[in-house]
Amino acid sequence: MKAILTTLVLAVFCCLASCSSNEELQDRLDNRNDAYSNFQERREMRADARQQRTDAWFDRVMH
């Protein structure tokens, strides 16, 4: 009986621990995805700025 109770307690503890770790995992994934989205936005802004500089240079040279 004691072994069954111990097994049951360990199973419940593992389930609770995995639930909290899943929430922590989801938080980490959300933070990582937000950081990557911010990185991509900055990358696009830099590419747009680079294209604007190229266009401005081309306009100066060709006109």
PDBQT receptor file of N, H, CA, C and O in Angstrom, charges set to zero:
ATOM      1  N   MET A   1       0.824  -1.197   0.000  1.00  0.00    +0.000 N 
ATOM      2  CA  MET A   1       0.000   0.000   0.000  1.00  0.00    +0.000 C 
ATOM      3  C   MET A   1       0.867   1.260   0.000  1.00  0.00    +0.000 C 
ATOM      4  O   MET A   1       0.576   2.233  -0.695  1.00  0.00    +0.000 OA
ATOM      5  N   LYS A   2       1.940   1.217   0.797  1.00  0.00    +0.000 N 
ATOM      6  H   LYS A   2       2.177   0.426   1.362  1.00  0.00    +0.000 HD
ATOM      7  CA  LYS A   2       2.820   2.379   0.871  1.00  0.00    +0.000 C 
ATOM      8  C   LYS A   2       3.499   2.637  -0.476  1.00  0.00    +0.000 C 
ATOM      9  O   LYS A   2       3.684   3.789  -0.866  1.00  0.00    +0.000 OA
ATOM     10  N   ALA A   3       3.868   1.578  -1.180  1.00  0.00    +0.000 N 
ATOM     11  H   ALA A   3       3.718   0.642  -0.862  1.00  0.00    +0.000 HD
ATOM     12  CA  ALA A   3       4.516   1.729  -2.482  1.00  0.00    +0.000 C 
ATOM     13  C   ALA A   3       3.552   2.340  -3.496  1.00  0.00    +0.000 C 
ATOM     14  O   ALA A   3       3.946   3.168  -4.318  1.00  0.00    +0.000 OA
ATOM     15  N   ILE A   4       2.297   1.931  -3.432  1.00  0.00    +0.000 N 
ATOM     16  H   ILE A   4       1.976   1.259  -2.764  1.00  0.00    +0.000 HD
ATOM     17  CA  ILE A   4       1.299   2.479  -4.355  1.00  0.00    +0.000 C 
ATOM     18  C   ILE A   4       1.083   3.954  -4.070  1.00  0.00    +0.000 C 
ATOM     19  O   ILE A   4       0.998   4.764  -4.993  1.00  0.00    +0.000 OA
ATOM     20  N   LEU A   5       0.993   4.302  -2.795  1.00  0.00    +0.000 N 
ATOM     21  H   LEU A   5       1.062   3.644  -2.045  1.00  0.00    +0.000 HD
ATOM     22  CA  LEU A   5       0.803   5.698  -2.413  1.00  0.00    +0.000 C 
ATOM     23  C   LEU A   5       2.012   6.538  -2.838  1.00  0.00    +0.000 C 
ATOM     24  O   LEU A   5       1.854   7.651  -3.341  1.00  0.00    +0.000 OA
ATOM     25  N   THR A   6       3.200   6.008  -2.637  1.00  0.00    +0.000 N 
ATOM     26  H   THR A   6       3.328   5.104  -2.229  1.00  0.00    +0.000 HD
ATOM     27  CA  THR A   6       4.409   6.719  -3.039  1.00  0.00    +0.000 C 
ATOM     28  C   THR A   6       4.435   6.918  -4.554  1.00  0.00    +0.000 C 
ATOM     29  O   THR A   6       4.769   7.999  -5.038  1.00  0.00    +0.000 OA
ATOM     30  N   THR A   7       4.087   5.889  -5.284  1.00  0.00    +0.000 N 
ATOM     31  H   THR A   7       3.815   5.010  -4.891  1.00  0.00    +0.000 HD
ATOM     32  CA  THR A   7       4.046   5.986  -6.743  1.00  0.00    +0.000 C 
ATOM     33  C   THR A   7       3.022   7.010  -7.187  1.00  0.00    +0.000 C 
ATOM     34  O   THR A   7       3.276   7.792  -8.103  1.00  0.00    +0.000 OA
ATOM     35  N   LEU A   8       1.870   7.008  -6.547  1.00  0.00    +0.000 N 
ATOM     36  H   LEU A   8       1.663   6.372  -5.804  1.00  0.00    +0.000 HD
ATOM     37  CA  LEU A   8       0.820   7.960  -6.887  1.00  0.00    +0.000 C 
ATOM     38  C   LEU A   8       1.268   9.389  -6.599  1.00  0.00    +0.000 C 
ATOM     39  O   LEU A   8       1.041  10.287  -7.409  1.00  0.00    +0.000 OA
ATOM     40  N   VAL A   9       1.901   9.602  -5.453  1.00  0.00    +0.000 N 
ATOM     41  H   VAL A   9       2.085   8.872  -4.794  1.00  0.00    +0.000 HD
ATOM     42  CA  VAL A   9       2.386  10.935  -5.097  1.00  0.00    +0.000 C 
ATOM     43  C   VAL A   9       3.450  11.389  -6.101  1.00  0.00    +0.000 C 
ATOM     44  O   VAL A   9       3.435  12.541  -6.536  1.00  0.00    +0.000 OA
ATOM     45  N   LEU A  10       4.361  10.506  -6.466  1.00  0.00    +0.000 N 
ATOM     46  H   LEU A  10       4.373   9.571  -6.113  1.00  0.00    +0.000 HD
ATOM     47  CA  LEU A  10       5.386  10.857  -7.448  1.00  0.00    +0.000 C 
ATOM     48  C   LEU A  10       4.773  11.167  -8.810  1.00  0.00    +0.000 C 
ATOM     49  O   LEU A  10       5.219  12.085  -9.498  1.00  0.00    +0.000 OA
ATOM     50  N   ALA A  11       3.763  10.410  -9.198  1.00  0.00    +0.000 N 
ATOM     51  H   ALA A  11       3.401   9.663  -8.639  1.00  0.00    +0.000 HD
ATOM     52  CA  ALA A  11       3.109  10.654 -10.483  1.00  0.00    +0.000 C 
ATOM     53  C   ALA A  11       2.422  12.013 -10.486  1.00  0.00    +0.000 C 
ATOM     54  O   ALA A  11       2.512  12.754 -11.465  1.00  0.00    +0.000 OA
ATOM     55  N   VAL A  12       1.736  12.345  -9.393  1.00  0.00    +0.000 N 
ATOM     56  H   VAL A  12       1.663  11.743  -8.597  1.00  0.00    +0.000 HD
ATOM     57  CA  VAL A  12       1.067  13.645  -9.298  1.00  0.00    +0.000 C 
ATOM     58  C   VAL A  12       2.103  14.760  -9.301  1.00  0.00    +0.000 C 
ATOM     59  O   VAL A  12       1.918  15.778  -9.968  1.00  0.00    +0.000 OA
ATOM     60  N   PHE A  13       3.187  14.577  -8.562  1.00  0.00    +0.000 N 
ATOM     61  H   PHE A  13       3.337  13.750  -8.019  1.00  0.00    +0.000 HD
ATOM     62  CA  PHE A  13       4.238  15.585  -8.517  1.00  0.00    +0.000 C 
ATOM     63  C   PHE A  13       4.850  15.800  -9.899  1.00  0.00    +0.000 C 
ATOM     64  O   PHE A  13       5.079  16.938 -10.308  1.00  0.00    +0.000 OA
ATOM     65  N   CYS A  14       5.114  14.717 -10.613  1.00  0.00    +0.000 N 
ATOM     66  H   CYS A  14       4.929  13.792 -10.281  1.00  0.00    +0.000 HD
ATOM     67  CA  CYS A  14       5.681  14.842 -11.960  1.00  0.00    +0.000 C 
ATOM     68  C   CYS A  14       4.718  15.560 -12.886  1.00  0.00    +0.000 C 
ATOM     69  O   CYS A  14       5.131  16.379 -13.708  1.00  0.00    +0.000 OA
ATOM     70  N   CYS A  15       3.446  15.256 -12.756  1.00  0.00    +0.000 N 
ATOM     71  H   CYS A  15       3.111  14.591 -12.089  1.00  0.00    +0.000 HD
ATOM     72  CA  CYS A  15       2.452  15.912 -13.603  1.00  0.00    +0.000 C 
ATOM     73  C   CYS A  15       2.403  17.403 -13.304  1.00  0.00    +0.000 C 
ATOM     74  O   CYS A  15       2.362  18.220 -14.224  1.00  0.00    +0.000 OA
ATOM     75  N   LEU A  16       2.407  17.763 -12.031  1.00  0.00    +0.000 N 
ATOM     76  H   LEU A  16       2.440  17.100 -11.283  1.00  0.00    +0.000 HD
ATOM     77  CA  LEU A  16       2.378  19.178 -11.660  1.00  0.00    +0.000 C 
ATOM     78  C   LEU A  16       3.658  19.879 -12.097  1.00  0.00    +0.000 C 
ATOM     79  O   LEU A  16       3.625  21.017 -12.565  1.00  0.00    +0.000 OA
ATOM     80  N   ALA A  17       4.770  19.201 -11.941  1.00  0.00    +0.000 N 
ATOM     81  H   ALA A  17       4.797  18.276 -11.560  1.00  0.00    +0.000 HD
ATOM     82  CA  ALA A  17       6.046  19.792 -12.341  1.00  0.00    +0.000 C 
ATOM     83  C   ALA A  17       6.090  19.986 -13.854  1.00  0.00    +0.000 C 
ATOM     84  O   ALA A  17       6.592  21.001 -14.339  1.00  0.00    +0.000 OA
ATOM     85  N   SER A  18       5.569  19.022 -14.592  1.00  0.00    +0.000 N 
ATOM     86  H   SER A  18       5.162  18.198 -14.198  1.00  0.00    +0.000 HD
ATOM     87  CA  SER A  18       5.607  19.160 -16.042  1.00  0.00    +0.000 C 
ATOM     88  C   SER A  18       4.663  20.257 -16.505  1.00  0.00    +0.000 C 
ATOM     89  O   SER A  18       4.939  20.928 -17.500  1.00  0.00    +0.000 OA
ATOM     90  N   CYS A  19       3.559  20.450 -15.805  1.00  0.00    +0.000 N 
ATOM     91  H   CYS A  19       3.334  19.906 -14.998  1.00  0.00    +0.000 HD
ATOM     92  CA  CYS A  19       2.640  21.521 -16.184  1.00  0.00    +0.000 C 
ATOM     93  C   CYS A  19       3.306  22.879 -15.999  1.00  0.00    +0.000 C 
ATOM     94  O   CYS A  19       3.211  23.748 -16.865  1.00  0.00    +0.000 OA
ATOM     95  N   SER A  20       3.981  23.056 -14.864  1.00  0.00    +0.000 N 
ATOM     96  H   SER A  20       4.058  22.349 -14.160  1.00  0.00    +0.000 HD
ATOM     97  CA  SER A  20       4.638  24.341 -14.645  1.00  0.00    +0.000 C 
ATOM     98  C   SER A  20       5.790  24.524 -15.619  1.00  0.00    +0.000 C 
ATOM     99  O   SER A  20       6.031  25.631 -16.100  1.00  0.00    +0.000 OA
ATOM    100  N   SER A  21       6.501  23.441 -15.911  1.00  0.00    +0.000 N 
ATOM    101  H   SER A  21       6.305  22.542 -15.520  1.00  0.00    +0.000 HD
ATOM    102  CA  SER A  21       7.606  23.574 -16.851  1.00  0.00    +0.000 C 
ATOM    103  C   SER A  21       7.083  23.832 -18.261  1.00  0.00    +0.000 C 
ATOM    104  O   SER A  21       7.744  24.505 -19.051  1.00  0.00    +0.000 OA
ATOM    105  N   ASN A  22       5.898  23.300 -18.584  1.00  0.00    +0.000 N 
ATOM    106  H   ASN A  22       5.361  22.752 -17.942  1.00  0.00    +0.000 HD
ATOM    107  CA  ASN A  22       5.312  23.602 -19.890  1.00  0.00    +0.000 C 
ATOM    108  C   ASN A  22       4.973  25.083 -19.989  1.00  0.00    +0.000 C 
ATOM    109  O   ASN A  22       5.161  25.695 -21.040  1.00  0.00    +0.000 OA
ATOM    110  N   GLU A  23       4.476  25.659 -18.904  1.00  0.00    +0.000 N 
ATOM    111  H   GLU A  23       4.323  25.162 -18.050  1.00  0.00    +0.000 HD
ATOM    112  CA  GLU A  23       4.189  27.093 -18.900  1.00  0.00    +0.000 C 
ATOM    113  C   GLU A  23       5.478  27.893 -19.032  1.00  0.00    +0.000 C 
ATOM    114  O   GLU A  23       5.537  28.885 -19.758  1.00  0.00    +0.000 OA
ATOM    115  N   GLU A  24       6.506  27.450 -18.323  1.00  0.00    +0.000 N 
ATOM    116  H   GLU A  24       6.458  26.644 -17.733  1.00  0.00    +0.000 HD
ATOM    117  CA  GLU A  24       7.801  28.116 -18.429  1.00  0.00    +0.000 C 
ATOM    118  C   GLU A  24       8.357  27.979 -19.844  1.00  0.00    +0.000 C 
ATOM    119  O   GLU A  24       8.918  28.922 -20.402  1.00  0.00    +0.000 OA
ATOM    120  N   LEU A  25       8.190  26.793 -20.407  1.00  0.00    +0.000 N 
ATOM    121  H   LEU A  25       7.735  26.027 -19.954  1.00  0.00    +0.000 HD
ATOM    122  CA  LEU A  25       8.649  26.572 -21.775  1.00  0.00    +0.000 C 
ATOM    123  C   LEU A  25       7.902  27.488 -22.737  1.00  0.00    +0.000 C 
ATOM    124  O   LEU A  25       8.508  28.094 -23.621  1.00  0.00    +0.000 OA
ATOM    125  N   GLN A  26       6.591  27.589 -22.563  1.00  0.00    +0.000 N 
ATOM    126  H   GLN A  26       6.100  27.097 -21.844  1.00  0.00    +0.000 HD
ATOM    127  CA  GLN A  26       5.803  28.454 -23.439  1.00  0.00    +0.000 C 
ATOM    128  C   GLN A  26       6.232  29.910 -23.292  1.00  0.00    +0.000 C 
ATOM    129  O   GLN A  26       6.310  30.637 -24.282  1.00  0.00    +0.000 OA
ATOM    130  N   ASP A  27       6.511  30.337 -22.059  1.00  0.00    +0.000 N 
ATOM    131  H   ASP A  27       6.448  29.746 -21.255  1.00  0.00    +0.000 HD
ATOM    132  CA  ASP A  27       6.994  31.708 -21.841  1.00  0.00    +0.000 C 
ATOM    133  C   ASP A  27       8.330  31.935 -22.546  1.00  0.00    +0.000 C 
ATOM    134  O   ASP A  27       8.541  32.967 -23.183  1.00  0.00    +0.000 OA
ATOM    135  N   ARG A  28       9.228  30.959 -22.425  1.00  0.00    +0.000 N 
ATOM    136  H   ARG A  28       9.057  30.121 -21.907  1.00  0.00    +0.000 HD
ATOM    137  CA  ARG A  28      10.527  31.088 -23.094  1.00  0.00    +0.000 C 
ATOM    138  C   ARG A  28      10.363  31.124 -24.606  1.00  0.00    +0.000 C 
ATOM    139  O   ARG A  28      11.024  31.906 -25.291  1.00  0.00    +0.000 OA
ATOM    140  N   LEU A  29       9.482  30.277 -25.124  1.00  0.00    +0.000 N 
ATOM    141  H   LEU A  29       8.946  29.642 -24.568  1.00  0.00    +0.000 HD
ATOM    142  CA  LEU A  29       9.251  30.278 -26.569  1.00  0.00    +0.000 C 
ATOM    143  C   LEU A  29       8.639  31.594 -27.027  1.00  0.00    +0.000 C 
ATOM    144  O   LEU A  29       9.007  32.121 -28.077  1.00  0.00    +0.000 OA
ATOM    145  N   ASP A  30       7.703  32.127 -26.240  1.00  0.00    +0.000 N 
ATOM    146  H   ASP A  30       7.404  31.699 -25.387  1.00  0.00    +0.000 HD
ATOM    147  CA  ASP A  30       7.098  33.416 -26.589  1.00  0.00    +0.000 C 
ATOM    148  C   ASP A  30       8.147  34.520 -26.597  1.00  0.00    +0.000 C 
ATOM    149  O   ASP A  30       8.176  35.351 -27.505  1.00  0.00    +0.000 OA
ATOM    150  N   ASN A  31       9.007  34.525 -25.583  1.00  0.00    +0.000 N 
ATOM    151  H   ASN A  31       8.983  33.850 -24.846  1.00  0.00    +0.000 HD
ATOM    152  CA  ASN A  31      10.071  35.536 -25.522  1.00  0.00    +0.000 C 
ATOM    153  C   ASN A  31      11.026  35.395 -26.703  1.00  0.00    +0.000 C 
ATOM    154  O   ASN A  31      11.435  36.386 -27.306  1.00  0.00    +0.000 OA
ATOM    155  N   ARG A  32      11.377  34.146 -27.025  1.00  0.00    +0.000 N 
ATOM    156  H   ARG A  32      11.044  33.341 -26.535  1.00  0.00    +0.000 HD
ATOM    157  CA  ARG A  32      12.280  33.919 -28.155  1.00  0.00    +0.000 C 
ATOM    158  C   ARG A  32      11.639  34.368 -29.465  1.00  0.00    +0.000 C 
ATOM    159  O   ARG A  32      12.293  34.990 -30.302  1.00  0.00    +0.000 OA
ATOM    160  N   ASN A  33      10.361  34.050 -29.636  1.00  0.00    +0.000 N 
ATOM    161  H   ASN A  33       9.830  33.545 -28.956  1.00  0.00    +0.000 HD
ATOM    162  CA  ASN A  33       9.672  34.451 -30.865  1.00  0.00    +0.000 C 
ATOM    163  C   ASN A  33       9.540  35.962 -30.957  1.00  0.00    +0.000 C 
ATOM    164  O   ASN A  33       9.672  36.531 -32.041  1.00  0.00    +0.000 OA
ATOM    165  N   ASP A  34       9.278  36.622 -29.824  1.00  0.00    +0.000 N 
ATOM    166  H   ASP A  34       9.171  36.160 -28.944  1.00  0.00    +0.000 HD
ATOM    167  CA  ASP A  34       9.211  38.089 -29.824  1.00  0.00    +0.000 C 
ATOM    168  C   ASP A  34      10.561  38.695 -30.200  1.00  0.00    +0.000 C 
ATOM    169  O   ASP A  34      10.631  39.637 -30.990  1.00  0.00    +0.000 OA
ATOM    170  N   ALA A  35      11.619  38.149 -29.630  1.00  0.00    +0.000 N 
ATOM    171  H   ALA A  35      11.562  37.384 -28.988  1.00  0.00    +0.000 HD
ATOM    172  CA  ALA A  35      12.956  38.657 -29.937  1.00  0.00    +0.000 C 
ATOM    173  C   ALA A  35      13.275  38.452 -31.417  1.00  0.00    +0.000 C 
ATOM    174  O   ALA A  35      13.859  39.329 -32.054  1.00  0.00    +0.000 OA
ATOM    175  N   TYR A  36      12.897  37.304 -31.961  1.00  0.00    +0.000 N 
ATOM    176  H   TYR A  36      12.423  36.591 -31.443  1.00  0.00    +0.000 HD
ATOM    177  CA  TYR A  36      13.162  37.047 -33.378  1.00  0.00    +0.000 C 
ATOM    178  C   TYR A  36      12.342  37.979 -34.261  1.00  0.00    +0.000 C 
ATOM    179  O   TYR A  36      12.834  38.470 -35.277  1.00  0.00    +0.000 OA
ATOM    180  N   SER A  37      11.087  38.224 -33.875  1.00  0.00    +0.000 N 
ATOM    181  H   SER A  37      10.687  37.825 -33.049  1.00  0.00    +0.000 HD
ATOM    182  CA  SER A  37      10.254  39.151 -34.648  1.00  0.00    +0.000 C 
ATOM    183  C   SER A  37      10.854  40.549 -34.635  1.00  0.00    +0.000 C 
ATOM    184  O   SER A  37      10.884  41.229 -35.661  1.00  0.00    +0.000 OA
ATOM    185  N   ASN A  38      11.334  40.979 -33.464  1.00  0.00    +0.000 N 
ATOM    186  H   ASN A  38      11.310  40.427 -32.631  1.00  0.00    +0.000 HD
ATOM    187  CA  ASN A  38      11.984  42.289 -33.370  1.00  0.00    +0.000 C 
ATOM    188  C   ASN A  38      13.232  42.336 -34.243  1.00  0.00    +0.000 C 
ATOM    189  O   ASN A  38      13.494  43.337 -34.910  1.00  0.00    +0.000 OA
ATOM    190  N   PHE A  39      13.998  41.255 -34.236  1.00  0.00    +0.000 N 
ATOM    191  H   PHE A  39      13.786  40.442 -33.694  1.00  0.00    +0.000 HD
ATOM    192  CA  PHE A  39      15.194  41.171 -35.074  1.00  0.00    +0.000 C 
ATOM    193  C   PHE A  39      14.824  41.292 -36.550  1.00  0.00    +0.000 C 
ATOM    194  O   PHE A  39      15.475  42.018 -37.302  1.00  0.00    +0.000 OA
ATOM    195  N   GLN A  40      13.775  40.579 -36.959  1.00  0.00    +0.000 N 
ATOM    196  H   GLN A  40      13.246  39.990 -36.348  1.00  0.00    +0.000 HD
ATOM    197  CA  GLN A  40      13.353  40.624 -38.357  1.00  0.00    +0.000 C 
ATOM    198  C   GLN A  40      12.868  42.023 -38.740  1.00  0.00    +0.000 C 
ATOM    199  O   GLN A  40      13.146  42.495 -39.843  1.00  0.00    +0.000 OA
ATOM    200  N   GLU A  41      12.147  42.685 -37.838  1.00  0.00    +0.000 N 
ATOM    201  H   GLU A  41      11.921  42.302 -36.942  1.00  0.00    +0.000 HD
ATOM    202  CA  GLU A  41      11.673  44.043 -38.121  1.00  0.00    +0.000 C 
ATOM    203  C   GLU A  41      12.848  45.002 -38.290  1.00  0.00    +0.000 C 
ATOM    204  O   GLU A  41      12.861  45.818 -39.211  1.00  0.00    +0.000 OA
ATOM    205  N   ARG A  42      13.835  44.902 -37.399  1.00  0.00    +0.000 N 
ATOM    206  H   ARG A  42      13.824  44.238 -36.651  1.00  0.00    +0.000 HD
ATOM    207  CA  ARG A  42      15.022  45.757 -37.518  1.00  0.00    +0.000 C 
ATOM    208  C   ARG A  42      15.774  45.454 -38.808  1.00  0.00    +0.000 C 
ATOM    209  O   ARG A  42      16.292  46.362 -39.458  1.00  0.00    +0.000 OA
ATOM    210  N   ARG A  43      15.833  44.186 -39.175  1.00  0.00    +0.000 N 
ATOM    211  H   ARG A  43      15.412  43.448 -38.647  1.00  0.00    +0.000 HD
ATOM    212  CA  ARG A  43      16.503  43.794 -40.411  1.00  0.00    +0.000 C 
ATOM    213  C   ARG A  43      15.803  44.408 -41.619  1.00  0.00    +0.000 C 
ATOM    214  O   ARG A  43      16.457  44.907 -42.535  1.00  0.00    +0.000 OA
ATOM    215  N   GLU A  44      14.466  44.370 -41.616  1.00  0.00    +0.000 N 
ATOM    216  H   GLU A  44      13.935  43.964 -40.872  1.00  0.00    +0.000 HD
ATOM    217  CA  GLU A  44      13.712  44.981 -42.714  1.00  0.00    +0.000 C 
ATOM    218  C   GLU A  44      13.914  46.492 -42.750  1.00  0.00    +0.000 C 
ATOM    219  O   GLU A  44      14.045  47.075 -43.826  1.00  0.00    +0.000 OA
ATOM    220  N   MET A  45      13.941  47.132 -41.575  1.00  0.00    +0.000 N 
ATOM    221  H   MET A  45      13.835  46.659 -40.700  1.00  0.00    +0.000 HD
ATOM    222  CA  MET A  45      14.158  48.584 -41.539  1.00  0.00    +0.000 C 
ATOM    223  C   MET A  45      15.531  48.936 -42.097  1.00  0.00    +0.000 C 
ATOM    224  O   MET A  45      15.670  49.907 -42.841  1.00  0.00    +0.000 OA
ATOM    225  N   ARG A  46      16.548  48.148 -41.739  1.00  0.00    +0.000 N 
ATOM    226  H   ARG A  46      16.435  47.360 -41.135  1.00  0.00    +0.000 HD
ATOM    227  CA  ARG A  46      17.889  48.401 -42.274  1.00  0.00    +0.000 C 
ATOM    228  C   ARG A  46      17.927  48.199 -43.783  1.00  0.00    +0.000 C 
ATOM    229  O   ARG A  46      18.568  48.970 -44.497  1.00  0.00    +0.000 OA
ATOM    230  N   ALA A  47      17.246  47.171 -44.268  1.00  0.00    +0.000 N 
ATOM    231  H   ALA A  47      16.726  46.544 -43.687  1.00  0.00    +0.000 HD
ATOM    232  CA  ALA A  47      17.212  46.931 -45.716  1.00  0.00    +0.000 C 
ATOM    233  C   ALA A  47      16.491  48.070 -46.430  1.00  0.00    +0.000 C 
ATOM    234  O   ALA A  47      16.922  48.508 -47.496  1.00  0.00    +0.000 OA
ATOM    235  N   ASP A  48      15.390  48.552 -45.842  1.00  0.00    +0.000 N 
ATOM    236  H   ASP A  48      15.040  48.196 -44.976  1.00  0.00    +0.000 HD
ATOM    237  CA  ASP A  48      14.669  49.680 -46.443  1.00  0.00    +0.000 C 
ATOM    238  C   ASP A  48      15.533  50.938 -46.468  1.00  0.00    +0.000 C 
ATOM    239  O   ASP A  48      15.565  51.656 -47.467  1.00  0.00    +0.000 OA
ATOM    240  N   ALA A  49      16.233  51.200 -45.365  1.00  0.00    +0.000 N 
ATOM    241  H   ALA A  49      16.207  50.617 -44.554  1.00  0.00    +0.000 HD
ATOM    242  CA  ALA A  49      17.102  52.378 -45.302  1.00  0.00    +0.000 C 
ATOM    243  C   ALA A  49      18.228  52.256 -46.328  1.00  0.00    +0.000 C 
ATOM    244  O   ALA A  49      18.588  53.234 -46.984  1.00  0.00    +0.000 OA
ATOM    245  N   ARG A  50      18.779  51.053 -46.461  1.00  0.00    +0.000 N 
ATOM    246  H   ARG A  50      18.486  50.259 -45.929  1.00  0.00    +0.000 HD
ATOM    247  CA  ARG A  50      19.841  50.830 -47.450  1.00  0.00    +0.000 C 
ATOM    248  C   ARG A  50      19.318  51.082 -48.861  1.00  0.00    +0.000 C 
ATOM    249  O   ARG A  50      20.004  51.692 -49.682  1.00  0.00    +0.000 OA
ATOM    250  N   GLN A  51      18.103  50.611 -49.142  1.00  0.00    +0.000 N 
ATOM    251  H   GLN A  51      17.546  50.116 -48.475  1.00  0.00    +0.000 HD
ATOM    252  CA  GLN A  51      17.521  50.826 -50.463  1.00  0.00    +0.000 C 
ATOM    253  C   GLN A  51      17.256  52.306 -50.712  1.00  0.00    +0.000 C 
ATOM    254  O   GLN A  51      17.451  52.788 -51.828  1.00  0.00    +0.000 OA
ATOM    255  N   GLN A  52      16.817  53.030 -49.692  1.00  0.00    +0.000 N 
ATOM    256  H   GLN A  52      16.659  52.639 -48.786  1.00  0.00    +0.000 HD
ATOM    257  CA  GLN A  52      16.589  54.472 -49.845  1.00  0.00    +0.000 C 
ATOM    258  C   GLN A  52      17.892  55.200 -50.140  1.00  0.00    +0.000 C 
ATOM    259  O   GLN A  52      17.924  56.104 -50.975  1.00  0.00    +0.000 OA
ATOM    260  N   ARG A  53      18.969  54.810 -49.458  1.00  0.00    +0.000 N 
ATOM    261  H   ARG A  53      18.942  54.075 -48.780  1.00  0.00    +0.000 HD
ATOM    262  CA  ARG A  53      20.265  55.436 -49.731  1.00  0.00    +0.000 C 
ATOM    263  C   ARG A  53      20.730  55.129 -51.149  1.00  0.00    +0.000 C 
ATOM    264  O   ARG A  53      21.268  55.998 -51.836  1.00  0.00    +0.000 OA
ATOM    265  N   THR A  54      20.522  53.893 -51.579  1.00  0.00    +0.000 N 
ATOM    266  H   THR A  54      20.085  53.187 -51.020  1.00  0.00    +0.000 HD
ATOM    267  CA  THR A  54      20.902  53.517 -52.941  1.00  0.00    +0.000 C 
ATOM    268  C   THR A  54      20.091  54.303 -53.959  1.00  0.00    +0.000 C 
ATOM    269  O   THR A  54      20.637  54.794 -54.947  1.00  0.00    +0.000 OA
ATOM    270  N   ASP A  55      18.783  54.424 -53.721  1.00  0.00    +0.000 N 
ATOM    271  H   ASP A  55      18.339  54.025 -52.919  1.00  0.00    +0.000 HD
ATOM    272  CA  ASP A  55      17.930  55.190 -54.639  1.00  0.00    +0.000 C 
ATOM    273  C   ASP A  55      18.343  56.656 -54.681  1.00  0.00    +0.000 C 
ATOM    274  O   ASP A  55      18.381  57.263 -55.751  1.00  0.00    +0.000 OA
ATOM    275  N   ALA A  56      18.653  57.225 -53.514  1.00  0.00    +0.000 N 
ATOM    276  H   ALA A  56      18.623  56.731 -52.645  1.00  0.00    +0.000 HD
ATOM    277  CA  ALA A  56      19.072  58.629 -53.465  1.00  0.00    +0.000 C 
ATOM    278  C   ALA A  56      20.384  58.810 -54.216  1.00  0.00    +0.000 C 
ATOM    279  O   ALA A  56      20.539  59.780 -54.957  1.00  0.00    +0.000 OA
ATOM    280  N   TRP A  57      21.326  57.898 -54.037  1.00  0.00    +0.000 N 
ATOM    281  H   TRP A  57      21.200  57.109 -53.434  1.00  0.00    +0.000 HD
ATOM    282  CA  TRP A  57      22.592  57.974 -54.759  1.00  0.00    +0.000 C 
ATOM    283  C   TRP A  57      22.354  57.875 -56.264  1.00  0.00    +0.000 C 
ATOM    284  O   TRP A  57      22.918  58.646 -57.040  1.00  0.00    +0.000 OA
ATOM    285  N   PHE A  58      21.513  56.919 -56.670  1.00  0.00    +0.000 N 
ATOM    286  H   PHE A  58      21.054  56.293 -56.039  1.00  0.00    +0.000 HD
ATOM    287  CA  PHE A  58      21.227  56.738 -58.091  1.00  0.00    +0.000 C 
ATOM    288  C   PHE A  58      20.603  57.998 -58.686  1.00  0.00    +0.000 C 
ATOM    289  O   PHE A  58      20.964  58.414 -59.787  1.00  0.00    +0.000 OA
ATOM    290  N   ASP A  59      19.663  58.606 -57.953  1.00  0.00    +0.000 N 
ATOM    291  H   ASP A  59      19.370  58.268 -57.058  1.00  0.00    +0.000 HD
ATOM    292  CA  ASP A  59      19.027  59.835 -58.438  1.00  0.00    +0.000 C 
ATOM    293  C   ASP A  59      20.046  60.963 -58.585  1.00  0.00    +0.000 C 
ATOM    294  O   ASP A  59      19.994  61.719 -59.555  1.00  0.00    +0.000 OA
ATOM    295  N   ARG A  60      20.971  61.083 -57.635  1.00  0.00    +0.000 N 
ATOM    296  H   ARG A  60      21.013  60.469 -56.847  1.00  0.00    +0.000 HD
ATOM    297  CA  ARG A  60      21.994  62.132 -57.723  1.00  0.00    +0.000 C 
ATOM    298  C   ARG A  60      22.912  61.897 -58.915  1.00  0.00    +0.000 C 
ATOM    299  O   ARG A  60      23.246  62.833 -59.641  1.00  0.00    +0.000 OA
ATOM    300  N   VAL A  61      23.312  60.663 -59.112  1.00  0.00    +0.000 N 
ATOM    301  H   VAL A  61      23.040  59.902 -58.522  1.00  0.00    +0.000 HD
ATOM    302  CA  VAL A  61      24.263  60.352 -60.171  1.00  0.00    +0.000 C 
ATOM    303  C   VAL A  61      23.614  60.447 -61.546  1.00  0.00    +0.000 C 
ATOM    304  O   VAL A  61      24.228  60.964 -62.479  1.00  0.00    +0.000 OA
ATOM    305  N   MET A  62      22.403  59.965 -61.684  1.00  0.00    +0.000 N 
ATOM    306  H   MET A  62      21.905  59.545 -60.926  1.00  0.00    +0.000 HD
ATOM    307  CA  MET A  62      21.770  59.881 -63.002  1.00  0.00    +0.000 C 
ATOM    308  C   MET A  62      21.038  61.153 -63.414  1.00  0.00    +0.000 C 
ATOM    309  O   MET A  62      20.733  61.323 -64.594  1.00  0.00    +0.000 OA
ATOM    310  N   HIS A  63      20.750  62.044 -62.480  1.00  0.00    +0.000 N 
ATOM    311  H   HIS A  63      20.997  61.905 -61.522  1.00  0.00    +0.000 HD
ATOM    312  CA  HIS A  63      19.990  63.250 -62.858  1.00  0.00    +0.000 C 
ATOM    313  C   HIS A  63      20.811  64.482 -62.689  1.00  0.00    +0.000 C 
ATOM    314  O   HIS A  63      20.334  65.584 -62.959  1.00  0.00    +0.000 OA
TER     315      HIS A  63
